Amino acid sequence: MGNAVVRNRVKRRLRHLMRDRLGLLGPDDAVVVRALPAAAARSYTQLGLDLDEALAAARTRRHRGGER
């Protein structure tokens, strides 16, 4: 993904973005957020949109019976 500065910047951004979305999760939900190398080039806003899309996809899979 990049050097330590880049990795930490992405980690801080995702942590902050996820903090704002914790209310969307149920009490028994667990989420693992994994950043791919392309995340280093994404803006804060783009990362937020990507995170929203991933959470929506996870909720859809869970409601369709795709829960593991």
Steps between C-alpha positions, in 0.01 A plus 500: 500500500791732563734603772402531867380860458258400223377190684437696819317777314265245339453326836412828676256599225324164502483496880338844503260412219398178673444682830233710327328184375494290818134589552417308182616174658300272720618400849620160378661619177874475448683679221853463371616785278784411266667763286630400159796684344268721291367652825821703529401705194137555604383825654328507838164544327566214259602271786174585676298414190693174459437412865127577467482278192679214676274524807188504280623193313568318827150581628347380172695172514400446860129557430512259204639225720864537409608533862785271605 
